[in-house]
Amino acid sequence: MGNKHKKQKINGELKQKINGEVLRDAKEMAKIEEYWHLLGRAKPRKPGKKYDYVKELAYLQRELIKLQEWVRIKGLRVCVIFEGRDAAGKGGVIKRITEALNPRVCRIVALGTPTERERGQWYFQRYVAQLPAKGEMVLFDRSWYNRAGVEHVMGFCTKEEYKDFLVACPEFEKMLIRSGMILIKYWFSVSDDEQEERFQERMSNPIKRWKLSPMDLQSRKHWVDYSRAKDDMFAATDTKFSPWYVVNADNKKRARLNCIAHLLRQIPYHDMTPVELPLPPRQDLDYKRPKMSTQNFVAETYR
């Protein structure tokens, strides 16, 4: 077989794999939506040894809707931090949490590289601006702990700034909790081999390749440095009033279910599922729609 045919075969197999993955995700969401209508249980429960992932995820997402309404009506301020190794699955869990929720109540914060002005601010300042207001949940996809991780390992901050962070961070979090905020911190733990496999998958999959940043690739070279940084960070910030919860993330699906189930247990809530509202009658008026030729319709490429 010539090089041309080999390349075509590889491209064909890769295209088939990508299409299959997109289709699986679509089917998963469709099954979840279908299952929502069958649920009426009030509280998370412990599943049996044999459970269906989609049904469990649908059940947990239904409970998240109840939690969301409880947060909104009671005016709670909930801040959830997601940290961990690159490719540990943080984004996948955040996606499953927010899929069924109102973005006005539950929002994601994923800050980029600080601007020159932000570098001159108090370190926590740009994160304070993103904290939840009353009746709001905020999910931090990476957080102020960047200073204890990538900034420290890659030399983006001075040793003095790093040491000052480890001292100031527990006090900062204590202040947030004293103000009435609910602060929950998750660390996603993934093995070296599993992370390498996920990196390779992202490199070969154009749909996921955007997830690999230059800093992600550098983490391969600094595995031990990041491990030590994580241990030092835990020693300073894993406190009784604001503990770290470690999620075993080698299996993505189990990590999602375990994390969401744990999150639901951290906030005692009542069933506040939105009630069905009666639909008002439509106006009974004489109305004639304008001609279609007077409007710019999107071409129906898919029929």
C-alpha positions, 0 to 999 in steps of 0.5 A, a space after each residue: 500500500 502506497 503512502 497516499 493510500 495509507 494517509 487516506 486510510 488513517 484520515 478515514 479512520 480518524 474521521 470515523 472516530 471523531 464522528 462516532 464520538 460526537 454521535 455518542 455525546 449527542 445520544 448521551 444528552 438525548 437519553 438524559 433529557 428523556 430520563 428526566 421525565 421519569 424521575 421523581 426522587 427527592 434526594 441522592 441515594 447510593 446506587 447499586 454495584 450495577 448502575 447505568 451511567 446515563 440514568 445516574 447522570 440524569 438523576 444527579 442533574 435533576 437534583 442539581 436543578 432542585 439545588 439551583 432553585 434552593 440557592 436562588 430562592 434562599 439567596 445563597 452564595 456558592 463558590 466551587 473551585 475545580 483544580 487538578 492536573 491538565 487533562 484530568 477531566 475538570 471541564 467534563 464535570 463542569 459541563 455536566 453540572 451546567 448542562 441543565 442549569 440556568 446560566 443566570 444562576 450558575 455560571 462558569 469562570 475561566 479567567 485567562 492570562 492576567 493583563 498588565 493592569 491586573 498584574 499590578 493589582 492585589 493578587 486576589 482582586 480579579 477573582 473577587 470580582 467574579 465571586 457569586 452574588 446572592 442566589 448564585 453559583 459560580 464554578 471556577 475552572 481554575 482559580 486563585 490557586 494558579 499561583 501555587 501551581 503553574 505560576 510557581 512551577 513555571 516561574 511566573 511569580 517570585 518566590 516571595 509572591 509564592 510564599 506570601 500566597 500560601 500564607 494569605 490564601 487560608 486567611 482569604 478563604 476564611 474571610 469568604 466563609 465568614 461572610 456567609 459564602 459556601 466554598 467547595 474545593 475539588 482536586 482532580 487526581 489523574 495518574 501519569 499514564 492516564 494523563 499521557 493517554 489523554 494528551 495523545 488523544 487530544 493531539 490526534 483529535 482536531 475537535 479536542 486539540 484546542 484543549 492543549 495549550 503550550 502550558 499543558 505540554 510543559 506539564 509533561 516535562 514538569 510532572 514531579 515539580 507539579 506533584 511537589 507543588 500540589 503537596 505543598 499547596 495542600 499542606 498550607 491550604 487543606 484546612 478544617 474550615 476549607 478542605 480540599 476534596 480529591 476526586 479520583 479521575 482516572 475514570 472520567 464517567 465515575 469521576 463525574 458521578 462521584 463529584 456531582 453526588 458529593 457536591 449535592 451532599 455539601 449543601 442541604 436543600 429542599 425540593 424546589 423544582 419549578 412548578 408547572 405554570 398554566 399557559 395563558 390563552 393566545 390572542 385571538 386577533 386577526 393577524 396576517 404574516 408578512 410574505 416570506 420573500 420580504 425576510 432573510 431566511 437561513 438556507 435550509 441546507 439540512 432537510 
